[in-house]
Structure formats: C-alpha cells, structure tokens
C-alpha cells in the first residue's frame, strides 16, 4: 500500500513541478523572444498571417525549452520526494 501512495505522491509532485516550470519557462521564452526579435511571440503560429520562419522558430524554441524545463523540474521533484521519504539528505 505504501508503494502505491509513494507512486501517487511522486506523480502529483512531479506534475505540479512540471506545470510550474513550464509556466515560468514560457514567460522567460516570451520575454527573450520579444527582446531578440523586437516583436511579440505569435499567439497562433498556425495562422497564415504569421510567417513560416517565425512560426517554426517559435514552435522549436518553445518545444525544446518547455519540455526541458518540465523534465528537469520533474526529476528534481522526484529526487527531493524520494530523499524526503527515505529520510536521507539529498546530494
């Protein structure tokens, strides 16, 4: 039973960490995009009014950065939770 509780708590903690990391990463990417290009990021990259290079650039940058942030946050949260549950200090 405790393994099931650990699994659920790991998923919940990882999900919360991933959500928070993606939110912060998206804000940072939008800020950097605006500073770099001088334009606001495309709200709807699939809109034909948005240039192909801009749409692909936004999709690639946000995809890589957001998924990387989610992965790192989930791993960190899982590591912290396991260290807390085992009573051992983290590295």
Biopython code that builds the backbone (N, CA, C, O; Angstrom):
import numpy as np
from Bio.PDB.StructureBuilder import StructureBuilder

atoms = [
    (1, "UNK", "N", (0.816, -1.184, 0.000)),
    (1, "UNK", "CA", (0.000, 0.000, 0.000)),
    (1, "UNK", "C", (0.866, 1.257, 0.000)),
    (1, "UNK", "O", (0.534, 2.241, -0.662)),
    (2, "UNK", "N", (1.983, 1.229, 0.745)),
    (2, "UNK", "CA", (2.824, 2.412, 0.808)),
    (2, "UNK", "C", (3.497, 2.678, -0.547)),
    (2, "UNK", "O", (3.774, 3.830, -0.881)),
    (3, "UNK", "N", (3.762, 1.613, -1.331)),
    (3, "UNK", "CA", (4.328, 1.818, -2.662)),
    (3, "UNK", "C", (3.354, 2.561, -3.554)),
    (3, "UNK", "O", (3.759, 3.412, -4.346)),
    (4, "UNK", "N", (2.077, 2.249, -3.432)),
    (4, "UNK", "CA", (1.074, 2.933, -4.238)),
    (4, "UNK", "C", (0.973, 4.394, -3.827)),
    (4, "UNK", "O", (0.850, 5.266, -4.688)),
    (5, "UNK", "N", (1.024, 4.678, -2.535)),
    (5, "UNK", "CA", (0.968, 6.060, -2.052)),
    (5, "UNK", "C", (2.203, 6.820, -2.537)),
    (5, "UNK", "O", (2.094, 7.977, -2.944)),
    (6, "UNK", "N", (3.360, 6.193, -2.497)),
    (6, "UNK", "CA", (4.587, 6.823, -2.970)),
    (6, "UNK", "C", (4.479, 7.127, -4.455)),
    (6, "UNK", "O", (4.881, 8.200, -4.904)),
    (7, "UNK", "N", (3.943, 6.195, -5.208)),
    (7, "UNK", "CA", (3.796, 6.405, -6.642)),
    (7, "UNK", "C", (2.868, 7.573, -6.935)),
    (7, "UNK", "O", (3.164, 8.396, -7.801)),
    (8, "UNK", "N", (1.761, 7.656, -6.232)),
    (8, "UNK", "CA", (0.802, 8.744, -6.452)),
    (8, "UNK", "C", (1.418, 10.075, -6.036)),
    (8, "UNK", "O", (1.293, 11.067, -6.755)),
    (9, "UNK", "N", (2.077, 10.105, -4.893)),
    (9, "UNK", "CA", (2.681, 11.357, -4.439)),
    (9, "UNK", "C", (3.797, 11.799, -5.383)),
    (9, "UNK", "O", (3.982, 12.996, -5.607)),
    (10, "UNK", "N", (4.528, 10.855, -5.927)),
    (10, "UNK", "CA", (5.568, 11.191, -6.899)),
    (10, "UNK", "C", (4.956, 11.805, -8.148)),
    (10, "UNK", "O", (5.465, 12.797, -8.671)),
    (11, "UNK", "N", (3.875, 11.224, -8.624)),
    (11, "UNK", "CA", (3.212, 11.756, -9.817)),
    (11, "UNK", "C", (2.637, 13.146, -9.564)),
    (11, "UNK", "O", (2.746, 14.032, -10.413)),
    (12, "UNK", "N", (2.030, 13.334, -8.405)),
    (12, "UNK", "CA", (1.447, 14.634, -8.081)),
    (12, "UNK", "C", (2.539, 15.693, -7.959)),
    (12, "UNK", "O", (2.428, 16.774, -8.537)),
    (13, "UNK", "N", (3.589, 15.383, -7.208)),
    (13, "UNK", "CA", (4.688, 16.335, -7.041)),
    (13, "UNK", "C", (5.359, 16.639, -8.376)),
    (13, "UNK", "O", (5.678, 17.791, -8.670)),
    (14, "UNK", "N", (5.567, 15.611, -9.172)),
    (14, "UNK", "CA", (6.172, 15.813, -10.485)),
    (14, "UNK", "C", (5.287, 16.639, -11.401)),
    (14, "UNK", "O", (5.778, 17.476, -12.159)),
    (15, "UNK", "N", (3.986, 16.406, -11.333)),
    (15, "UNK", "CA", (3.050, 17.169, -12.155)),
    (15, "UNK", "C", (3.003, 18.633, -11.772)),
    (15, "UNK", "O", (2.973, 19.506, -12.639)),
    (16, "UNK", "N", (2.996, 18.903, -10.485)),
    (16, "UNK", "CA", (2.979, 20.291, -10.012)),
    (16, "UNK", "C", (4.275, 20.993, -10.406)),
    (16, "UNK", "O", (4.257, 22.131, -10.875)),
    (17, "UNK", "N", (5.389, 20.311, -10.215)),
    (17, "UNK", "CA", (6.685, 20.893, -10.582)),
    (17, "UNK", "C", (6.768, 21.141, -12.084)),
    (17, "UNK", "O", (7.279, 22.174, -12.517)),
    (18, "UNK", "N", (6.270, 20.205, -12.874)),
    (18, "UNK", "CA", (6.303, 20.358, -14.329)),
    (18, "UNK", "C", (5.441, 21.530, -14.779)),
    (18, "UNK", "O", (5.838, 22.298, -15.656)),
    (19, "UNK", "N", (4.258, 21.668, -14.177)),
    (19, "UNK", "CA", (3.360, 22.773, -14.527)),
    (19, "UNK", "C", (4.017, 24.113, -14.207)),
    (19, "UNK", "O", (4.017, 25.026, -15.033)),
    (20, "UNK", "N", (4.572, 24.224, -13.014)),
    (20, "UNK", "CA", (5.208, 25.472, -12.599)),
    (20, "UNK", "C", (6.416, 25.793, -13.482)),
    (20, "UNK", "O", (6.609, 26.942, -13.882)),
    (21, "UNK", "N", (7.212, 24.790, -13.780)),
    (21, "UNK", "CA", (8.393, 25.012, -14.615)),
    (21, "UNK", "C", (8.003, 25.440, -16.023)),
    (21, "UNK", "O", (8.627, 26.335, -16.594)),
    (22, "UNK", "N", (6.979, 24.812, -16.588)),
    (22, "UNK", "CA", (6.532, 25.172, -17.932)),
    (22, "UNK", "C", (5.991, 26.601, -17.958)),
    (22, "UNK", "O", (6.226, 27.341, -18.913)),
    (23, "UNK", "N", (5.270, 26.983, -16.912)),
    (23, "UNK", "CA", (4.718, 28.335, -16.842)),
    (23, "UNK", "C", (5.846, 29.374, -16.814)),
    (23, "UNK", "O", (5.832, 30.340, -17.577)),
    (24, "UNK", "N", (6.807, 29.163, -15.937)),
    (24, "UNK", "CA", (7.922, 30.099, -15.814)),
    (24, "UNK", "C", (8.757, 30.105, -17.096)),
    (24, "UNK", "O", (9.150, 31.169, -17.577)),
    (25, "UNK", "N", (9.026, 28.932, -17.644)),
    (25, "UNK", "CA", (9.830, 28.847, -18.866)),
    (25, "UNK", "C", (9.151, 29.560, -20.024)),
    (25, "UNK", "O", (9.814, 30.232, -20.814)),
    (26, "UNK", "N", (7.835, 29.420, -20.132)),
    (26, "UNK", "CA", (7.119, 30.096, -21.228)),
    (26, "UNK", "C", (7.212, 31.610, -21.078)),
    (26, "UNK", "O", (7.383, 32.317, -22.071)),
    (27, "UNK", "N", (7.104, 32.113, -19.863)),
    (27, "UNK", "CA", (7.238, 33.556, -19.631)),
    (27, "UNK", "C", (8.641, 34.031, -20.018)),
    (27, "UNK", "O", (8.800, 35.078, -20.646)),
    (28, "UNK", "N", (9.640, 33.260, -19.641)),
    (28, "UNK", "CA", (11.022, 33.632, -19.969)),
    (28, "UNK", "C", (11.249, 33.588, -21.472)),
    (28, "UNK", "O", (11.863, 34.496, -22.033)),
    (29, "UNK", "N", (10.762, 32.543, -22.130)),
    (29, "UNK", "CA", (10.941, 32.422, -23.582)),
    (29, "UNK", "C", (10.240, 33.577, -24.295)),
    (29, "UNK", "O", (10.792, 34.142, -25.239)),
    (30, "UNK", "N", (9.043, 33.932, -23.862)),
    (30, "UNK", "CA", (8.318, 35.043, -24.484)),
    (30, "UNK", "C", (9.089, 36.354, -24.302)),
    (30, "UNK", "O", (9.172, 37.162, -25.227)),
    (31, "UNK", "N", (9.652, 36.560, -23.112)),
    (31, "UNK", "CA", (10.438, 37.773, -22.854)),
    (31, "UNK", "C", (11.675, 37.820, -23.751)),
    (31, "UNK", "O", (11.959, 38.839, -24.380)),
    (32, "UNK", "N", (12.406, 36.704, -23.801)),
    (32, "UNK", "CA", (13.617, 36.654, -24.625)),
    (32, "UNK", "C", (13.263, 36.807, -26.102)),
    (32, "UNK", "O", (13.982, 37.481, -26.840)),
    (33, "UNK", "N", (12.178, 36.199, -26.537)),
    (33, "UNK", "CA", (11.736, 36.310, -27.932)),
    (33, "UNK", "C", (11.464, 37.766, -28.282)),
    (33, "UNK", "O", (11.894, 38.253, -29.328)),
    (34, "UNK", "N", (10.749, 38.456, -27.401)),
    (34, "UNK", "CA", (10.409, 39.855, -27.648)),
    (34, "UNK", "C", (11.670, 40.712, -27.687)),
    (34, "UNK", "O", (11.799, 41.588, -28.541)),
    (35, "UNK", "N", (12.595, 40.464, -26.772)),
    (35, "UNK", "CA", (13.835, 41.238, -26.749)),
    (35, "UNK", "C", (14.707, 40.949, -27.972)),
    (35, "UNK", "O", (15.369, 41.848, -28.492)),
    (36, "UNK", "N", (14.706, 39.702, -28.427)),
    (36, "UNK", "CA", (15.560, 39.301, -29.543)),
    (36, "UNK", "C", (15.000, 39.743, -30.886)),
    (36, "UNK", "O", (15.722, 40.291, -31.718)),
    (37, "UNK", "N", (13.708, 39.501, -31.093)),
    (37, "UNK", "CA", (13.109, 39.790, -32.396)),
    (37, "UNK", "C", (12.502, 41.179, -32.485)),
    (37, "UNK", "O", (12.308, 41.704, -33.582)),
    (38, "UNK", "N", (12.201, 41.777, -31.341)),
    (38, "UNK", "CA", (11.537, 43.082, -31.351)),
    (38, "UNK", "C", (10.036, 42.979, -31.566)),
    (38, "UNK", "O", (9.349, 43.994, -31.678)),
    (39, "UNK", "N", (9.527, 41.758, -31.624)),
    (39, "UNK", "CA", (8.086, 41.529, -31.827)),
    (39, "UNK", "C", (7.579, 40.595, -30.738)),
    (39, "UNK", "O", (8.332, 39.802, -30.172)),
    (40, "UNK", "N", (6.292, 40.707, -30.463)),
    (40, "UNK", "CA", (5.658, 39.773, -29.532)),
    (40, "UNK", "C", (5.651, 38.384, -30.166)),
    (40, "UNK", "O", (5.584, 38.269, -31.390)),
    (41, "UNK", "N", (5.720, 37.331, -29.356)),
    (41, "UNK", "CA", (5.649, 35.982, -29.932)),
    (41, "UNK", "C", (4.280, 35.745, -30.561)),
    (41, "UNK", "O", (3.283, 36.323, -30.128)),
    (42, "UNK", "N", (4.235, 34.902, -31.573)),
    (42, "UNK", "CA", (2.945, 34.648, -32.224)),
    (42, "UNK", "C", (1.977, 33.946, -31.273)),
    (42, "UNK", "O", (2.320, 32.950, -30.635)),
    (43, "UNK", "N", (0.770, 34.483, -31.194)),
    (43, "UNK", "CA", (-0.261, 33.884, -30.346)),
    (43, "UNK", "C", (-0.788, 32.604, -30.987)),
    (43, "UNK", "O", (-1.014, 31.602, -30.308)),
    (44, "UNK", "N", (-0.976, 32.653, -32.284)),
    (44, "UNK", "CA", (-1.463, 31.499, -33.043)),
    (44, "UNK", "C", (-0.490, 31.240, -34.194)),
    (44, "UNK", "O", (-0.695, 31.755, -35.293)),
    (45, "UNK", "N", (0.562, 30.455, -33.965)),
    (45, "UNK", "CA", (1.552, 30.215, -35.023)),
    (45, "UNK", "C", (0.968, 29.557, -36.272)),
    (45, "UNK", "O", (1.544, 29.662, -37.356)),
    (46, "UNK", "N", (-0.166, 28.885, -36.126)),
    (46, "UNK", "CA", (-0.770, 28.224, -37.286)),
    (46, "UNK", "C", (-1.511, 29.201, -38.198)),
    (46, "UNK", "O", (-1.924, 28.822, -39.294)),
    (47, "UNK", "N", (-1.685, 30.441, -37.771)),
    (47, "UNK", "CA", (-2.366, 31.466, -38.561)),
    (47, "UNK", "C", (-1.552, 31.769, -39.818)),
    (47, "UNK", "O", (-0.346, 31.999, -39.727)),
    (48, "UNK", "N", (-2.193, 31.773, -40.992)),
    (48, "UNK", "CA", (-1.464, 32.063, -42.236)),
    (48, "UNK", "C", (-0.818, 33.451, -42.265)),
    (48, "UNK", "O", (0.096, 33.687, -43.056)),
    (49, "UNK", "N", (-1.278, 34.360, -41.422)),
    (49, "UNK", "CA", (-0.692, 35.701, -41.378)),
    (49, "UNK", "C", (0.704, 35.697, -40.716)),
    (49, "UNK", "O", (1.480, 36.636, -40.895)),
    (50, "UNK", "N", (1.006, 34.654, -39.966)),
    (50, "UNK", "CA", (2.317, 34.523, -39.326)),
    (50, "UNK", "C", (3.261, 33.858, -40.319)),
    (50, "UNK", "O", (2.928, 32.832, -40.913)),
    (51, "UNK", "N", (4.442, 34.449, -40.495)),
    (51, "UNK", "CA", (5.411, 33.896, -41.431)),
    (51, "UNK", "C", (5.864, 32.497, -41.016)),
    (51, "UNK", "O", (5.884, 32.164, -39.831)),
    (52, "UNK", "N", (6.223, 31.693, -41.998)),
    (52, "UNK", "CA", (6.621, 30.312, -41.750)),
    (52, "UNK", "C", (7.863, 30.246, -40.855)),
    (52, "UNK", "O", (7.908, 29.438, -39.928)),
    (53, "UNK", "N", (8.870, 31.086, -41.120)),
    (53, "UNK", "CA", (10.079, 31.066, -40.301)),
    (53, "UNK", "C", (9.771, 31.438, -38.851)),
    (53, "UNK", "O", (10.303, 30.830, -37.923)),
    (54, "UNK", "N", (8.916, 32.432, -38.665)),
    (54, "UNK", "CA", (8.554, 32.846, -37.310)),
    (54, "UNK", "C", (7.777, 31.743, -36.593)),
    (54, "UNK", "O", (8.033, 31.458, -35.423)),
    (55, "UNK", "N", (6.833, 31.130, -37.293)),
    (55, "UNK", "CA", (6.027, 30.060, -36.686)),
    (55, "UNK", "C", (6.895, 28.859, -36.318)),
    (55, "UNK", "O", (6.771, 28.323, -35.216)),
    (56, "UNK", "N", (7.763, 28.434, -37.220)),
    (56, "UNK", "CA", (8.639, 27.297, -36.933)),
    (56, "UNK", "C", (9.641, 27.632, -35.834)),
    (56, "UNK", "O", (9.909, 26.806, -34.961)),
    (57, "UNK", "N", (10.183, 28.821, -35.875)),
    (57, "UNK", "CA", (11.128, 29.233, -34.843)),
    (57, "UNK", "C", (10.484, 29.218, -33.464)),
    (57, "UNK", "O", (11.069, 28.715, -32.505)),
    (58, "UNK", "N", (9.278, 29.771, -33.368)),
    (58, "UNK", "CA", (8.565, 29.794, -32.090)),
    (58, "UNK", "C", (8.249, 28.371, -31.622)),
    (58, "UNK", "O", (8.413, 28.054, -30.444)),
    (59, "UNK", "N", (7.799, 27.524, -32.535)),
    (59, "UNK", "CA", (7.452, 26.146, -32.175)),
    (59, "UNK", "C", (8.680, 25.376, -31.683)),
    (59, "UNK", "O", (8.601, 24.644, -30.696)),
    (60, "UNK", "N", (9.788, 25.537, -32.355)),
    (60, "UNK", "CA", (11.003, 24.818, -31.973)),
    (60, "UNK", "C", (11.529, 25.315, -30.629)),
    (60, "UNK", "O", (11.838, 24.520, -29.741)),
    (61, "UNK", "N", (11.627, 26.620, -30.491)),
    (61, "UNK", "CA", (12.168, 27.187, -29.248)),
    (61, "UNK", "C", (11.285, 26.823, -28.057)),
    (61, "UNK", "O", (11.787, 26.349, -27.037)),
    (62, "UNK", "N", (9.986, 27.038, -28.174)),
    (62, "UNK", "CA", (9.111, 26.744, -27.037)),
    (62, "UNK", "C", (9.071, 25.250, -26.749)),
    (62, "UNK", "O", (9.045, 24.843, -25.588)),
    (63, "UNK", "N", (9.065, 24.444, -27.777)),
    (63, "UNK", "CA", (9.031, 22.995, -27.570)),
    (63, "UNK", "C", (10.247, 22.496, -26.806)),
    (63, "UNK", "O", (10.120, 21.756, -25.831)),
    (64, "UNK", "N", (11.415, 22.904, -27.252)),
    (64, "UNK", "CA", (12.656, 22.441, -26.609)),
    (64, "UNK", "C", (12.768, 22.992, -25.187)),
    (64, "UNK", "O", (13.052, 22.244, -24.251)),
    (65, "UNK", "N", (12.549, 24.279, -25.028)),
    (65, "UNK", "CA", (12.730, 24.893, -23.706)),
    (65, "UNK", "C", (11.689, 24.388, -22.715)),
    (65, "UNK", "O", (12.043, 24.032, -21.591)),
    (66, "UNK", "N", (10.417, 24.347, -23.100)),
    (66, "UNK", "CA", (9.377, 23.920, -22.169)),
    (66, "UNK", "C", (9.533, 22.455, -21.778)),
    (66, "UNK", "O", (9.403, 22.117, -20.602)),
    (67, "UNK", "N", (9.803, 21.602, -22.717)),
    (67, "UNK", "CA", (9.970, 20.183, -22.382)),
    (67, "UNK", "C", (11.211, 19.955, -21.536)),
    (67, "UNK", "O", (11.201, 19.116, -20.636)),
    (68, "UNK", "N", (12.274, 20.690, -21.813)),
    (68, "UNK", "CA", (13.480, 20.570, -20.992)),
    (68, "UNK", "C", (13.204, 21.028, -19.568)),
    (68, "UNK", "O", (13.619, 20.373, -18.612)),
    (69, "UNK", "N", (12.509, 22.144, -19.421)),
    (69, "UNK", "CA", (12.176, 22.654, -18.087)),
    (69, "UNK", "C", (11.288, 21.673, -17.339)),
    (69, "UNK", "O", (11.496, 21.427, -16.150)),
    (70, "UNK", "N", (10.301, 21.112, -18.024)),
    (70, "UNK", "CA", (9.409, 20.139, -17.389)),
    (70, "UNK", "C", (10.179, 18.904, -16.942)),
    (70, "UNK", "O", (9.979, 18.406, -15.834)),
    (71, "UNK", "N", (11.045, 18.421, -17.792)),
    (71, "UNK", "CA", (11.836, 17.232, -17.462)),
    (71, "UNK", "C", (12.722, 17.477, -16.244)),
    (71, "UNK", "O", (12.744, 16.672, -15.313)),
    (72, "UNK", "N", (13.444, 18.583, -16.255)),
    (72, "UNK", "CA", (14.347, 18.890, -15.141)),
    (72, "UNK", "C", (13.579, 19.099, -13.840)),
    (72, "UNK", "O", (14.013, 18.640, -12.783)),
    (73, "UNK", "N", (12.445, 19.786, -13.909)),
    (73, "UNK", "CA", (11.652, 20.025, -12.703)),
    (73, "UNK", "C", (11.057, 18.731, -12.162)),
    (73, "UNK", "O", (11.039, 18.521, -10.950)),
    (74, "UNK", "N", (10.577, 17.873, -13.032)),
    (74, "UNK", "CA", (10.007, 16.600, -12.601)),
    (74, "UNK", "C", (11.068, 15.723, -11.949)),
    (74, "UNK", "O", (10.823, 15.105, -10.913)),
    (75, "UNK", "N", (12.235, 15.674, -12.556)),
    (75, "UNK", "CA", (13.322, 14.869, -11.979)),
    (75, "UNK", "C", (13.759, 15.417, -10.628)),
    (75, "UNK", "O", (13.997, 14.649, -9.696)),
    (76, "UNK", "N", (13.867, 16.734, -10.514)),
    (76, "UNK", "CA", (14.275, 17.343, -9.247)),
    (76, "UNK", "C", (13.237, 17.091, -8.160)),
    (76, "UNK", "O", (13.586, 16.773, -7.023)),
    (77, "UNK", "N", (11.964, 17.234, -8.510)),
    (77, "UNK", "CA", (10.897, 16.999, -7.526)),
    (77, "UNK", "C", (10.875, 15.540, -7.089)),
    (77, "UNK", "O", (10.704, 15.250, -5.905)),
    (78, "UNK", "N", (11.042, 14.633, -8.021)),
    (78, "UNK", "CA", (11.061, 13.210, -7.698)),
    (78, "UNK", "C", (12.247, 12.876, -6.796)),
    (78, "UNK", "O", (12.108, 12.125, -5.830)),
    (79, "UNK", "N", (13.396, 13.430, -7.114)),
    (79, "UNK", "CA", (14.592, 13.194, -6.303)),
    (79, "UNK", "C", (14.382, 13.721, -4.883)),
    (79, "UNK", "O", (14.714, 13.040, -3.913)),
    (80, "UNK", "N", (13.840, 14.918, -4.760)),
    (80, "UNK", "CA", (13.588, 15.505, -3.440)),
    (80, "UNK", "C", (12.578, 14.676, -2.659)),
    (80, "UNK", "O", (12.759, 14.445, -1.464)),
    (81, "UNK", "N", (11.530, 14.232, -3.316)),
    (81, "UNK", "CA", (10.490, 13.453, -2.646)),
    (81, "UNK", "C", (11.036, 12.119, -2.162)),
    (81, "UNK", "O", (10.749, 11.696, -1.042)),
    (82, "UNK", "N", (11.818, 11.460, -2.997)),
    (82, "UNK", "CA", (12.398, 10.175, -2.584)),
    (82, "UNK", "C", (13.369, 10.362, -1.419)),
    (82, "UNK", "O", (13.403, 9.546, -0.498)),
    (83, "UNK", "N", (14.158, 11.438, -1.459)),
    (83, "UNK", "CA", (15.082, 11.704, -0.358)),
    (83, "UNK", "C", (14.307, 11.992, 0.930)),
    (83, "UNK", "O", (14.709, 11.550, 2.006)),
    (84, "UNK", "N", (13.222, 12.716, 0.826)),
    (84, "UNK", "CA", (12.401, 13.033, 1.996)),
    (84, "UNK", "C", (11.757, 11.760, 2.567)),
    (84, "UNK", "O", (11.744, 11.543, 3.779)),
    (85, "UNK", "N", (11.230, 10.936, 1.675)),
    (85, "UNK", "CA", (10.541, 9.724, 2.118)),
    (85, "UNK", "C", (11.507, 8.703, 2.707)),
    (85, "UNK", "O", (11.127, 7.939, 3.595)),
    (86, "UNK", "N", (12.726, 8.679, 2.237)),
    (86, "UNK", "CA", (13.681, 7.705, 2.771)),
    (86, "UNK", "C", (14.411, 8.253, 3.989)),
    (86, "UNK", "O", (15.120, 7.517, 4.675)),
    (87, "UNK", "N", (14.240, 9.548, 4.261)),
    (87, "UNK", "CA", (14.867, 10.149, 5.421)),
    (87, "UNK", "C", (16.335, 10.447, 5.239)),
    (87, "UNK", "O", (17.041, 10.737, 6.205)),
    (88, "UNK", "N", (16.799, 10.377, 4.001)),
    (88, "UNK", "CA", (18.195, 10.630, 3.722)),
    (88, "UNK", "C", (18.350, 12.022, 3.105)),
    (88, "UNK", "O", (17.493, 12.453, 2.333)),
    (89, "UNK", "N", (19.429, 12.724, 3.437)),
    (89, "UNK", "CA", (19.646, 14.026, 2.828)),
    (89, "UNK", "C", (19.947, 13.878, 1.344)),
    (89, "UNK", "O", (20.496, 12.869, 0.901)),
    (90, "UNK", "N", (19.575, 14.908, 0.584)),
    (90, "UNK", "CA", (19.831, 14.884, -0.854)),
    (90, "UNK", "C", (21.293, 15.164, -1.136)),
    (90, "UNK", "O", (22.033, 15.590, -0.249)),
    (91, "UNK", "N", (21.710, 14.924, -2.371)),
    (91, "UNK", "CA", (23.108, 15.178, -2.785)),
    (91, "UNK", "C", (23.341, 16.651, -2.971)),
    (91, "UNK", "O", (24.449, 17.062, -3.317)),
]
sb = StructureBuilder()
sb.init_structure("model")
sb.init_model(0)
sb.init_chain("A")
sb.init_seg("    ")
for serial, (resi, resn, name, xyz) in enumerate(atoms, 1):
    if name == "N":
        sb.init_residue(resn, " ", resi, " ")
    sb.init_atom(name, np.array(xyz, "f"), 0.0, 1.0, " ", f" {name:<3s}", serial, name[0])
structure = sb.get_structure()
